[in-house]
Structures are given as C-alpha cells and as structure tokens.
Amino acid sequence: MVYLTRIEHFNAAHKLYNPNWSREQNEVVFGKCANENWHGHNYELYVTVKGTPNPDTGFLYDVKKLSIIIKDKVIEKIDHRNLNIDVDFMQGKMCSTENLAMGIWNELVPHLPSEIKLHCIKLYETASIYVEYYGE
C-alpha cells in the first residue's frame, strides 16, 4: 500500500458560537473564537490517498488530477469565505476544525476514482493545532 499526500492552502473566517447558549456561556466555552465579528485562519489542508501504483506509470494517481479535484470540490467552496455563512456543506454545523475536516472528507470521497481510496484529511488551523480524520 502506498500513501500519497497533496497539500493545499486556503483562508477562511468563522466563529464558534452555539445559538442555544447565552453570549456569556459562548464566551466562557469558546473565548475569542466566539467573537461576533468573526476571526480567520490560514488553513493548511493535507489530503492523503492510498492504493497500489499503476505498473505502467509508477504513479498511485496523477497528482495534478488530484489537485484539480481538491480545488474544484473543496477549495473553491471555502477559500476566502465565511465558513458559517457561505459554505453549503457546513450549514447547520458548528464550524470547528473537526467538523470542517469531516465535511471536506465527505466532499471529496464521491469524486475520487475507484483506483484510490481517501486515507486521511489532516487540517491545520494554526501551526500548533491540527485535526486528522480517517473517515471513521
């Protein structure tokens, strides 16, 4: 089994805020992330696929094609957007990095060719905070 990772970058704004809670409770739980005026991150997205290399090319999958899929199905929807308002697959969900990673997974899986499988979404919110999701 070979694992291939493509890295993409995007910028997005969001806020963490539970509408069922008071403003005070949101501030206690989410701190500055509950800011009414939003806040943003420079995200780094690692998309890892797995499979067996093609004997004719030696490639697991053409990385240019993988990049196009990621950009068309995910990056175009989330880059320079407000995750809470503008992103269809985040509607009705808390816009945490954990939920965003799962949403990205669900956006990519139907568009990947059958010869590869999505192995992991690793999403860096900051240089010191990231989430890994394996589709479980």
SULCORKA-V467040 format. One record per residue. N is the residue number from 1. RES is the residue in three letters. SS is DSSP state (hx for helix, st for strand, lp for the rest). PSI is psi as a letter, one per 30 degrees, with the letter a starting at -180 (999 if undefined). OMEGA is omega in whole degrees, 0 to 359 (NA if undefined). Layout:
n=N res=RES ss=SS psi=PSI omega=OMEGA
n=N res=RES ss=SS psi=PSI omega=OMEGA
This chain:
n=1 res=MET ss=lp psi=k omega=178
n=2 res=VAL ss=st psi=k omega=180
n=3 res=TYR ss=st psi=k omega=181
n=4 res=LEU ss=st psi=k omega=182
n=5 res=THR ss=st psi=k omega=173
n=6 res=ARG ss=st psi=k omega=180
n=7 res=ILE ss=st psi=k omega=176
n=8 res=GLU ss=st psi=l omega=180
n=9 res=HIS ss=st psi=k omega=172
n=10 res=PHE ss=st psi=l omega=177
n=11 res=ASN ss=st psi=k omega=180
n=12 res=ALA ss=st psi=l omega=176
n=13 res=ALA ss=st psi=l omega=174
n=14 res=HIS ss=st psi=l omega=166
n=15 res=LYS ss=lp psi=l omega=176
n=16 res=LEU ss=lp psi=j omega=186
n=17 res=TYR ss=lp psi=k omega=177
n=18 res=ASN ss=lp psi=j omega=184
n=19 res=PRO ss=lp psi=f omega=178
n=20 res=ASN ss=lp psi=f omega=181
n=21 res=TRP ss=lp psi=l omega=174
n=22 res=SER ss=lp psi=l omega=177
n=23 res=ARG ss=hx psi=e omega=181
n=24 res=GLU ss=hx psi=e omega=180
n=25 res=GLN ss=hx psi=e omega=176
n=26 res=ASN ss=hx psi=e omega=180
n=27 res=GLU ss=hx psi=e omega=177
n=28 res=VAL ss=hx psi=e omega=184
n=29 res=VAL ss=hx psi=e omega=189
n=30 res=PHE ss=hx psi=f omega=178
n=31 res=GLY ss=hx psi=b omega=181
n=32 res=LYS ss=hx psi=f omega=180
n=33 res=CYS ss=hx psi=f omega=177
n=34 res=ALA ss=hx psi=g omega=181
n=35 res=ASN ss=lp psi=k omega=181
n=36 res=GLU ss=lp psi=f omega=182
n=37 res=ASN ss=lp psi=g omega=176
n=38 res=TRP ss=lp psi=l omega=172
n=39 res=HIS ss=st psi=l omega=185
n=40 res=GLY ss=st psi=l omega=178
n=41 res=HIS ss=st psi=l omega=169
n=42 res=ASN ss=st psi=j omega=186
n=43 res=TYR ss=st psi=k omega=171
n=44 res=GLU ss=st psi=k omega=185
n=45 res=LEU ss=st psi=k omega=176
n=46 res=TYR ss=st psi=k omega=177
n=47 res=VAL ss=st psi=j omega=181
n=48 res=THR ss=st psi=k omega=175
n=49 res=VAL ss=st psi=l omega=181
n=50 res=LYS ss=st psi=l omega=178
n=51 res=GLY ss=st psi=a omega=180
n=52 res=THR ss=lp psi=k omega=180
n=53 res=PRO ss=lp psi=k omega=176
n=54 res=ASN ss=lp psi=k omega=182
n=55 res=PRO ss=lp psi=f omega=181
n=56 res=ASP ss=lp psi=e omega=183
n=57 res=THR ss=lp psi=f omega=187
n=58 res=GLY ss=lp psi=f omega=181
n=59 res=PHE ss=lp psi=k omega=167
n=60 res=LEU ss=lp psi=e omega=177
n=61 res=TYR ss=lp psi=k omega=179
n=62 res=ASP ss=lp psi=j omega=184
n=63 res=VAL ss=hx psi=f omega=176
n=64 res=LYS ss=hx psi=e omega=178
n=65 res=LYS ss=hx psi=e omega=178
n=66 res=LEU ss=hx psi=e omega=179
n=67 res=SER ss=hx psi=e omega=179
n=68 res=ILE ss=hx psi=e omega=179
n=69 res=ILE ss=hx psi=e omega=181
n=70 res=ILE ss=hx psi=e omega=181
n=71 res=LYS ss=hx psi=e omega=183
n=72 res=ASP ss=hx psi=e omega=188
n=73 res=LYS ss=hx psi=f omega=183
n=74 res=VAL ss=hx psi=d omega=189
n=75 res=ILE ss=hx psi=e omega=179
n=76 res=GLU ss=hx psi=f omega=181
n=77 res=LYS ss=hx psi=f omega=189
n=78 res=ILE ss=hx psi=f omega=184
n=79 res=ASP ss=lp psi=k omega=181
n=80 res=HIS ss=lp psi=h omega=179
n=81 res=ARG ss=st psi=l omega=171
n=82 res=ASN ss=st psi=j omega=185
n=83 res=LEU ss=lp psi=e omega=181
n=84 res=ASN ss=lp psi=e omega=189
n=85 res=ILE ss=lp psi=e omega=193
n=86 res=ASP ss=lp psi=f omega=190
n=87 res=VAL ss=lp psi=j omega=186
n=88 res=ASP ss=hx psi=e omega=185
n=89 res=PHE ss=hx psi=f omega=175
n=90 res=MET ss=hx psi=f omega=181
n=91 res=GLN ss=lp psi=k omega=178
n=92 res=GLY ss=lp psi=g omega=180
n=93 res=LYS ss=lp psi=l omega=171
n=94 res=MET ss=lp psi=k omega=186
n=95 res=CYS ss=lp psi=h omega=175
n=96 res=SER ss=lp psi=l omega=176
n=97 res=THR ss=hx psi=e omega=178
n=98 res=GLU ss=hx psi=e omega=180
n=99 res=ASN ss=hx psi=e omega=177
n=100 res=LEU ss=hx psi=e omega=178
n=101 res=ALA ss=hx psi=e omega=178
n=102 res=MET ss=hx psi=e omega=178
n=103 res=GLY ss=hx psi=e omega=178
n=104 res=ILE ss=hx psi=e omega=177
n=105 res=TRP ss=hx psi=e omega=183
n=106 res=ASN ss=hx psi=f omega=177
n=107 res=GLU ss=hx psi=e omega=185
n=108 res=LEU ss=hx psi=e omega=188
n=109 res=VAL ss=hx psi=e omega=183
n=110 res=PRO ss=lp psi=f omega=186
n=111 res=HIS ss=lp psi=g omega=179
n=112 res=LEU ss=lp psi=k omega=179
n=113 res=PRO ss=lp psi=l omega=186
n=114 res=SER ss=lp psi=f omega=183
n=115 res=GLU ss=lp psi=f omega=176
n=116 res=ILE ss=lp psi=l omega=177
n=117 res=LYS ss=st psi=k omega=175
n=118 res=LEU ss=st psi=k omega=182
n=119 res=HIS ss=st psi=e omega=187
n=120 res=CYS ss=st psi=k omega=166
n=121 res=ILE ss=st psi=k omega=173
n=122 res=LYS ss=st psi=k omega=185
n=123 res=LEU ss=st psi=j omega=176
n=124 res=TYR ss=st psi=k omega=174
n=125 res=GLU ss=st psi=e omega=174
n=126 res=THR ss=st psi=l omega=179
n=127 res=ALA ss=lp psi=f omega=183
n=128 res=SER ss=lp psi=g omega=179
n=129 res=ILE ss=st psi=k omega=174
n=130 res=TYR ss=st psi=l omega=180
n=131 res=VAL ss=st psi=k omega=172
n=132 res=GLU ss=st psi=k omega=178
n=133 res=TYR ss=st psi=k omega=183
n=134 res=TYR ss=lp psi=g omega=177
n=135 res=GLY ss=lp psi=g omega=184
n=136 res=GLU ss=lp psi=999 omega=NA
